[in-house]
Amino acid sequence: MKVYFNPLDKACKSQIGAIARKSEVTFNIFCDISGEAGDFSADSCQFVLCPDGSAPVCYPMHKTKFGWSVNLKFNQIGLYFYHFRFDQIALGRGRLREGVLTNSPENFQITVFDERFTTPQWMKGGIMYQIFPDRFNKSGDYPIADGKVFRQDWGGIPRYQPNEYGKVLNNDFFGGNLNGIREKLDYLKSLNVTVIYLNPIFEAYSNHRYDTGDYMKIDSLLGTTEDFDRLVQDAAERGIRIILDGVFNHTGDNSRYFNKYGTYKDVLGAHQSQESPYYDWYHFYNFPDSYESWWGIDTLPSVNEASPSYQEFIFGENGVLKHWLRHGIGGYRLDVADELPDFFLQKLRTAVKEENSDALIIGEVWEDASNKIAYSQRRKYLQGYELDSAMNYPLKDAIISYVTSANTTQLRETIFALIDHYPKQVLDSLMNILGTHDTPRILTVMGRKICSNKDEMAVTRLSTEEKRAALEKVKMAALLQFTLPGVPCIYYGDETGMEGYIDPFCRRCFDWKNVDENLGTHYRKLGEIREKIFPDIFREGEYREVFADQFCIVYERKSKGRSVYVYVNNSTNEYTIHFKGKFKEYLSGTVYENRLQFNGYSYGILARIK
């Protein structure tokens, strides 16, 4: 007897992906009784359900003319794992989600979320653009504070060497600012951008500004609150929302709350006195100089999220979250979300949605956000009470793996896992990245040029030929990024062919004088296809794999009876697609009738035309 089960097949699991609480789901196993030697037989089958952290519960499946079936109702939100048990053997998760007979089954997963859980519609189908504010564009000069170094050489190599105490100060500034961003809104609109994600903009000592100094004040090097309001308003007039980086796990040691150096004269910081109103915001081992900090970096003292006064400061009616939402922002990207406790994220969501139910909350999560374990605890990011979405690092890694290795395995596995594990409203809102301020630039990754230290990284560039080859790989990666479920996020300058290894070289100034126009045209075309030609399909369209082998993948995105087909061939092989009627390939504009043969290292977006 041969068996078949795949949770991405509605014939096997009546609801694909995560399910809403109180949903009923039918699980069907299909059997082919062939009588061939070596096949097994079974008189019974059980559905073995394992609520996360609890003992498994077995439900008998009833025999049908096609195999076995069971219908279950999930009344509690949470994470569940399951497999099937026959008389002598089990059916567990195998390659590409298909069931496999084994004595040691890998479990399938079900995420059950609150039935009231929704995510902002405006995010879906859009295009994000990430900006590191000091390095994007400069308009005028603002006064620089003591202890900071102003760089006159826009585009120079950021300082990366440690000082005599072994610390990298990150205190050199190139002067990018809010008005500079505002000047480039029409450029961003030409890329069909609908959401700008800004790295931190609040007052801080460092150029990355993850060491917050004052949550209620725009950093003076970036401009004023009035400058920010104008940016938000001008962006909104172009259909673009602004989301801010929320850094709530730690502050800077040079902040008004910690005030280690006495910079803030009008306040008594936690480092200065145990009588400080901010003292219980921090964890001191031995007051004042021994304290908990983020990853042991003493310039980033960790916050005690359980502090009532800190919670009031962040979540209160006049707190940080609601204050900036009232300035018209579209929401927050949460830095190091896995280091923020569940209770804190739940209160954060409540505060944000109270002020604006349509505001977005994206978490920085580097793994599968549906089942992440952080600090030995299972997280509950996507069950309806915490995040709306997450940064899609798994897909980033899978796209890079496919484009650089010409093997579809990791890409296919990752796509199927995301569809299987995530609520559909989350899947459509995922922040699909190829690079960020924390990773090497995608062109550098595709160039595959290895450096052994930062001194080499600072000066290494791709040759003309290496860059030409890498650019073609970036185009292929961008096609996948723009057409797979989720929302593509362009890291500033990736669309113009900027290079850069790890921080700080991935944070260099936008080179407005030397741009790869061909690559920029490719990004604009992808944006137009996504945002203007097929908005419904890429907003909430279903995904279906049509064909795949080691080198090539063809998939369908479908919504409201209309389909788009995407093909990517990362090999020298030739493939042929047969169809009836006329189809247009939207990157080239070529029309094909009944048949399309595509050559090596090619890709395209096809849709039927009348």
C-alpha positions in Angstrom: 0.0 0.0 0.0 1.3 3.4 -1.0 0.2 6.6 0.8 -0.1 10.3 0.0 -0.4 13.3 2.3 0.6 16.9 1.6 -0.8 19.8 3.8 -0.5 22.2 0.9 -3.0 20.1 -1.1 -6.6 20.9 -0.1 -7.6 17.4 -0.8 -5.4 16.3 2.1 -5.9 19.3 4.5 -9.0 21.3 3.9 -7.4 24.6 4.9 -4.0 25.4 3.7 -1.6 27.2 6.1 -2.3 28.5 9.5 -6.0 28.4 10.7 -8.3 30.6 12.7 -9.4 29.5 16.1 -12.7 27.5 16.1 -12.0 26.3 12.6 -12.8 22.8 11.5 -10.1 21.1 9.4 -10.4 17.8 7.6 -7.3 15.7 7.2 -7.3 13.0 4.5 -4.7 10.4 3.7 -4.9 8.8 0.3 -3.9 5.2 -0.3 -3.1 3.1 -3.3 -3.5 -0.6 -2.6 -1.2 -2.1 -5.2 -0.2 -5.4 -3.7 3.4 -4.9 -4.7 6.1 -6.7 -2.8 7.4 -4.7 0.0 4.3 -2.5 0.4 2.9 -2.5 3.9 -0.7 -2.9 5.0 -2.6 -1.4 7.9 -5.9 -2.0 9.6 -6.0 1.4 11.5 -4.6 4.9 11.4 -4.4 7.5 14.1 -3.9 11.3 13.9 -1.3 12.1 16.5 -1.7 15.8 17.7 1.0 17.4 19.9 0.0 20.8 21.4 3.2 22.7 21.9 4.8 21.7 25.2 2.1 19.1 26.0 1.7 15.4 25.6 0.4 14.0 22.3 -3.2 13.2 21.9 -4.3 10.4 19.5 -7.5 10.7 17.4 -8.7 7.6 15.5 -9.1 8.2 11.7 -12.0 6.5 10.0 -11.5 4.3 6.9 -12.8 5.7 3.6 -12.8 4.4 0.1 -9.7 6.4 -0.6 -7.8 5.9 2.7 -8.3 7.5 6.1 -9.9 10.7 7.3 -10.5 12.8 10.4 -12.2 16.1 11.1 -10.9 18.2 14.0 -11.9 21.6 15.5 -9.2 23.8 17.0 -10.7 25.9 19.8 -7.4 27.2 21.3 -4.8 29.4 19.7 -1.3 28.1 19.7 1.2 25.9 18.0 0.4 22.3 17.2 2.4 19.5 15.7 1.1 16.3 14.1 1.9 13.1 12.3 0.0 9.9 11.5 0.5 6.5 13.1 -0.4 3.2 11.4 -0.2 -0.2 13.0 3.6 -0.6 12.6 4.8 2.6 11.0 4.2 6.4 11.0 3.6 9.0 8.3 5.6 12.2 8.9 6.8 15.3 7.1 9.2 14.6 4.3 10.8 16.6 1.5 8.7 19.5 0.2 6.0 18.8 2.8 5.0 15.5 1.4 4.3 12.7 3.8 6.9 9.9 4.1 6.6 6.6 5.9 9.2 6.3 8.7 9.7 4.9 12.2 10.9 8.4 13.4 8.5 10.9 11.9 9.2 14.6 11.6 6.0 16.5 12.6 3.9 18.7 10.4 2.9 22.1 12.0 -0.4 23.9 12.5 -0.5 27.5 13.6 -3.8 28.5 15.2 -4.4 32.2 15.4 -7.1 34.4 16.9 -10.1 34.5 14.6 -10.2 38.4 14.9 -6.6 38.7 13.7 -6.2 41.1 10.8 -3.2 42.9 9.2 -3.3 46.3 7.4 -4.6 46.0 3.9 -2.5 48.9 2.7 0.7 47.0 3.2 -0.3 44.1 0.9 0.7 44.4 -2.7 3.0 47.3 -1.9 6.7 48.0 -2.2 8.9 49.0 0.7 12.1 51.0 0.6 14.6 51.0 3.6 16.6 54.1 4.3 19.6 54.5 6.6 19.0 58.2 7.2 22.6 59.5 7.5 23.6 58.0 4.2 20.7 58.4 1.8 20.5 62.1 0.7 21.6 65.4 2.2 19.9 68.7 1.9 21.6 71.5 3.8 23.7 71.3 6.9 22.6 71.0 10.5 24.8 71.8 13.5 26.7 68.8 14.9 27.0 68.0 18.6 30.2 67.6 20.6 31.8 64.2 20.3 30.5 63.7 16.8 32.6 64.0 13.6 31.1 65.5 10.5 32.3 64.1 7.2 32.7 66.4 4.2 33.5 63.5 1.9 30.0 62.2 0.9 30.5 58.6 -0.2 33.7 58.1 1.8 34.5 54.9 3.7 32.7 55.0 7.1 35.1 54.6 10.0 35.3 51.1 11.2 38.6 50.8 13.1 38.3 50.6 16.9 39.8 53.3 19.1 42.6 52.9 21.6 40.1 51.3 24.0 39.0 48.7 21.4 35.6 50.3 20.7 34.1 51.4 17.3 32.4 54.7 18.1 30.2 55.0 15.1 30.4 58.7 15.6 31.1 59.9 12.0 28.2 61.5 10.2 27.9 62.3 6.5 24.8 64.5 7.0 22.0 62.7 5.3 18.7 64.1 6.7 15.0 64.3 6.5 14.8 67.1 4.0 17.2 65.1 1.8 14.7 62.2 1.9 11.9 64.6 1.1 13.7 65.8 -2.0 13.9 62.3 -3.3 10.2 61.3 -2.8 9.6 61.6 -6.5 12.5 59.3 -7.2 11.0 56.8 -4.8 7.6 57.2 -6.4 9.2 56.3 -9.7 10.2 53.0 -8.1 6.5 52.5 -7.2 7.4 52.6 -3.5 4.4 52.6 -1.1 6.2 52.3 2.2 9.4 53.9 3.5 11.1 52.2 6.5 13.5 54.5 8.3 16.3 53.2 10.5 16.2 55.1 13.8 15.7 58.9 13.6 15.5 59.8 17.3 18.2 61.7 19.1 21.3 59.5 19.7 25.0 59.6 19.9 25.9 57.2 17.1 25.3 57.4 13.3 23.1 54.2 13.4 21.0 55.7 16.2 20.1 52.4 17.8 21.5 53.9 21.0 18.4 56.1 21.6 19.1 59.3 23.6 15.6 60.8 23.6 12.6 58.9 22.2 10.6 62.1 22.0 13.0 64.1 19.9 14.1 64.0 16.3 17.9 63.9 16.1 19.0 67.5 15.3 21.4 66.3 12.6 18.4 65.0 10.7 16.2 68.0 11.2 13.3 69.1 13.3 9.9 67.8 14.1 8.5 70.2 11.5 10.8 68.7 8.9 9.6 65.2 9.9 5.9 66.3 9.6 6.5 67.7 6.2 8.2 64.5 5.1 5.2 62.4 6.3 2.7 64.8 4.7 4.6 65.0 1.3 5.0 61.2 1.3 1.3 60.7 2.0 0.5 62.9 -1.0 2.3 60.5 -3.1 0.7 57.4 -1.6 3.7 56.6 0.5 3.6 55.7 4.3 6.5 56.1 6.7 7.2 53.4 9.3 9.8 54.0 12.1 12.3 51.8 13.8 11.1 51.1 17.3 14.1 50.3 19.5 12.6 49.3 22.9 15.0 46.6 24.2 17.8 49.0 25.1 18.7 52.7 25.1 22.0 54.4 24.8 24.3 54.9 27.8 24.5 58.5 26.7 20.7 59.0 26.9 18.6 61.2 29.1 17.3 58.0 30.8 20.7 56.5 31.7 22.8 59.7 31.4 26.2 58.0 32.1 28.2 61.0 31.0 25.9 63.7 32.4 25.2 65.0 29.0 21.5 65.8 29.9 21.7 68.5 32.5 18.0 68.7 33.2 17.5 65.2 34.4 18.9 62.7 36.8 19.7 59.5 34.9 19.7 55.9 36.2 23.5 55.7 36.1 23.8 58.9 38.2 21.6 57.9 41.1 19.4 55.2 42.5 16.9 57.9 43.2 16.5 58.5 39.4 13.0 58.1 38.1 14.6 55.9 35.5 16.5 53.7 37.8 14.2 50.7 37.6 14.3 50.8 33.8 17.7 49.0 34.0 19.3 46.0 35.5 22.3 46.9 37.7 24.5 44.1 38.9 26.7 46.4 40.9 25.6 50.1 40.8 26.6 52.1 38.9 29.1 50.6 36.5 28.0 46.9 36.2 24.8 46.6 34.4 23.0 44.4 31.8 23.5 45.5 28.2 22.6 44.3 24.8 25.0 41.5 23.8 27.4 42.8 26.4 27.9 46.2 24.6 28.0 48.6 27.5 27.0 51.6 25.4 23.6 49.8 25.0 22.2 49.2 28.5 19.3 46.8 28.3 15.9 48.0 29.5 13.7 46.3 32.1 10.6 45.8 30.1 8.7 44.9 33.2 9.1 48.3 34.8 5.7 49.9 35.1 7.1 53.4 34.5 8.9 52.3 31.3 5.7 50.6 30.1 3.8 53.8 30.8 6.4 55.8 28.9 6.2 53.5 25.9 2.5 52.5 25.9 0.7 55.3 27.7 -1.7 57.8 26.3 1.1 60.3 26.0 3.8 57.6 25.4 6.2 57.1 22.6 4.1 54.9 20.4 1.0 57.0 20.4 3.0 60.3 20.2 4.6 59.4 16.8 1.5 57.7 15.5 -0.3 61.1 16.0 2.3 62.6 13.6 0.9 60.4 10.9 3.3 57.5 10.7 2.1 54.1 9.3 3.6 52.0 12.1 6.7 50.5 13.5 9.4 48.0 12.7 10.5 46.5 16.0 14.3 46.1 16.5 15.3 42.7 18.0 11.8 41.5 18.5 13.0 38.2 19.9 14.4 40.0 22.9 11.2 41.7 23.8 9.0 39.5 26.1 5.6 38.3 24.9 3.8 40.4 27.5 5.6 43.5 26.2 4.8 42.8 22.6 1.1 42.2 23.5 0.9 45.5 25.3 2.7 47.2 22.4 0.2 45.9 20.0 -2.7 47.0 22.1 -1.3 50.5 22.4 -0.6 50.8 18.7 -4.0 49.5 17.6 -5.8 51.7 20.1 -4.3 54.7 18.5 -4.6 53.5 14.9 -6.1 50.1 14.1 -4.6 50.3 10.7 -1.0 50.8 11.8 1.6 48.2 11.0 3.8 46.2 13.4 6.7 44.4 11.8 9.2 42.4 13.9 12.9 41.8 13.3 12.9 38.0 13.4 15.7 36.1 11.5 14.0 32.7 11.6 10.6 31.2 10.9 8.5 33.6 13.0 5.7 31.1 13.5 7.8 28.7 15.7 10.8 30.7 16.8 12.4 29.7 20.1 14.3 32.6 21.7 16.2 32.2 25.0 14.6 28.7 25.5 11.1 30.0 25.1 8.7 29.5 22.3 7.5 32.8 20.9 3.9 33.6 19.8 4.5 36.3 17.3 1.8 35.5 14.8 -1.2 34.3 16.8 -3.1 37.6 16.8 -1.8 39.4 19.8 1.7 40.6 18.9 3.1 41.2 15.4 1.4 41.8 12.1 4.4 40.6 10.1 8.1 39.9 10.2 11.2 40.4 8.2 11.5 37.5 5.8 15.1 36.4 6.4 14.3 32.7 5.5 13.2 33.7 2.0 16.2 36.0 1.6 18.5 33.2 2.4 16.6 30.8 0.1 16.6 33.2 -2.9 20.3 33.8 -2.5 20.9 30.1 -2.2 19.1 29.4 -5.4 20.6 32.2 -7.5 24.2 31.4 -6.3 24.0 27.6 -6.4 21.5 27.0 -9.2 19.6 24.5 -6.9 15.9 25.1 -6.2 15.7 22.9 -3.2 16.1 25.4 -0.4 13.9 27.9 -2.2 11.0 25.5 -2.7 11.3 24.1 0.9 11.2 27.7 2.3 8.2 28.8 0.2 6.2 25.7 1.2 7.1 26.1 4.9 6.1 29.8 4.9 2.7 29.0 3.2 2.2 26.0 5.6 3.1 27.8 8.8 2.0 31.5 8.4 -1.5 33.0 8.5 -2.4 34.2 5.0 -2.8 37.8 6.2 0.8 37.6 7.5 2.1 35.8 4.4 0.8 38.6 2.2 2.5 41.2 4.5 5.9 39.7 5.0 8.9 42.1 4.5 10.7 40.3 1.7 14.4 41.5 1.9 17.5 40.8 -0.1 19.7 43.0 2.1 19.5 45.3 5.1 21.7 47.5 7.2 22.7 44.3 9.0 23.8 42.2 6.0 26.2 42.6 3.0 24.7 44.3 0.0 23.0 41.9 -2.4 25.4 42.8 -5.3 28.4 42.0 -3.2 26.8 38.7 -2.1 26.2 37.8 -5.7 29.8 38.8 -6.6 31.0 36.0 -4.3 34.3 37.8 -3.6 35.6 36.8 -0.2 37.4 39.0 2.2 39.1 37.9 5.4 38.9 41.1 7.4 37.4 44.6 7.4 40.6 46.2 6.1 40.1 44.1 2.9 36.3 44.8 2.9 36.9 48.5 3.0 38.8 48.6 -0.4 37.6 45.5 -2.3 35.3 46.0 -5.3 34.1 43.8 -8.0 35.9 44.0 -11.4 33.9 45.2 -14.4 33.3 41.6 -15.5 32.5 40.4 -12.0 30.0 43.2 -11.5 28.4 42.5 -14.9 27.8 38.8 -13.9 26.6 39.8 -10.3 24.1 42.3 -11.7 22.4 39.6 -13.7 22.1 37.5 -10.6 20.6 40.5 -8.7 18.0 40.9 -11.4 17.0 37.3 -11.1 16.9 37.6 -7.3 14.8 40.8 -7.5 12.3 39.0 -9.8 11.8 36.4 -7.1 11.6 39.0 -4.4 8.9 40.9 -6.2 6.7 38.0 -7.3 6.7 35.6 -4.3 4.2 36.0 -1.5 4.9 39.1 0.7 6.1 42.7 0.1 9.5 43.4 -1.4 11.7 45.8 0.5 14.5 47.5 -1.4 17.5 48.4 0.7 18.5 51.9 -0.5 21.0 51.8 -3.3 20.5 48.1 -4.1 18.5 49.2 -7.1 21.4 51.2 -8.5 24.1 48.6 -8.0 25.8 49.7 -4.8 28.4 47.4 -3.3 29.3 46.8 0.4 30.3 44.0 2.8 29.0 43.8 6.4 28.4 46.9 8.6 29.5 49.6 8.2 30.3 49.0 4.5 26.7 48.1 3.7 25.8 51.6 5.1 27.8 53.7 2.7 26.3 56.9 1.2 24.0 56.6 -1.7 26.1 57.3 -4.8 23.7 59.5 -6.8 26.4 60.2 -9.5 27.2 56.5 -10.4 24.0 54.5 -10.9 23.4 51.4 -13.0 20.5 52.6 -15.1 19.8 49.2 -16.5 19.3 47.7 -13.0 17.2 50.7 -12.0 15.0 50.2 -15.0 14.6 46.5 -14.1 13.4 47.5 -10.6 11.0 50.0 -12.0 9.6 47.5 -14.3 9.1 45.0 -11.6 7.4 47.6 -9.5 5.1 48.6 -12.3 4.1 45.0 -13.0 3.4 44.4 -9.3 1.8 47.7 -8.3 0.0 48.9 -11.4 -0.6 46.0 -13.8 -1.5 43.1 -11.5 -2.2 44.7 -8.1 -4.8 42.2 -7.0 -2.7 39.2 -7.9 0.4 40.4 -5.9 -1.7 41.7 -3.0 -3.4 38.5 -1.9 -3.0 36.0 -4.8 -2.5 32.3 -4.1 0.8 30.6 -4.9 1.0 27.4 -6.9 4.1 25.6 -8.0 3.6 24.6 -11.7 6.9 23.0 -12.4 10.3 22.6 -10.8 13.5 20.7 -11.2 17.0 21.3 -9.8 17.6 24.4 -12.0 14.2 25.8 -13.0 11.0 26.9 -11.2 7.7 28.0 -12.7 4.9 29.2 -10.4 1.5 30.8 -10.6 0.1 33.7 -8.7 -3.7 33.7 -8.9 -6.5 36.0 -7.7 -10.1 36.5 -8.8 -9.8 34.2 -11.7 -6.8 35.8 -13.2 -3.3 34.3 -13.2 0.3 35.4 -13.6 3.0 32.8 -14.3 6.6 33.4 -13.3 9.5 31.3 -14.7 13.2 31.4 -13.6 15.8 29.2 -15.3 19.2 29.3 -13.6 21.0 26.9 -15.9 22.1 26.5 -19.6 19.1 24.2 -20.2 16.3 25.1 -22.4 12.6 24.7 -21.4 9.3 25.0 -23.2 6.0 26.1 -21.8 2.9 25.0 -23.7 -0.4 26.9 -23.5 -3.5 27.8 -25.5 -3.9 31.3 -26.8 -1.7 34.4 -26.5 0.4 35.3 -23.5 2.5 38.4 -23.0 5.9 38.4 -21.2 5.8 41.7 -19.3 9.4 42.4 -18.7 10.2 42.3 -22.5 6.8 43.0 -23.8 7.0 40.0 -26.2 3.8 38.2 -27.1 3.8 34.4 -27.5 1.1 32.2 -28.9 0.6 28.6 -27.7 4.3 28.0 -26.9 7.2 29.7 -25.2 10.7 28.3 -25.3 13.1 30.0 -22.9 16.8 29.7 -22.9 19.5 29.5 -20.2 19.7 32.0 -17.4 16.4 33.6 -18.2 13.3 34.6 -16.4 9.9 36.2 -17.1 6.4 37.1 -16.0 3.6 35.8 -18.2 -0.1 36.5 -18.4 -2.8 35.7 -20.9 -3.9 38.5 -23.1 -7.2 38.7 -25.0 
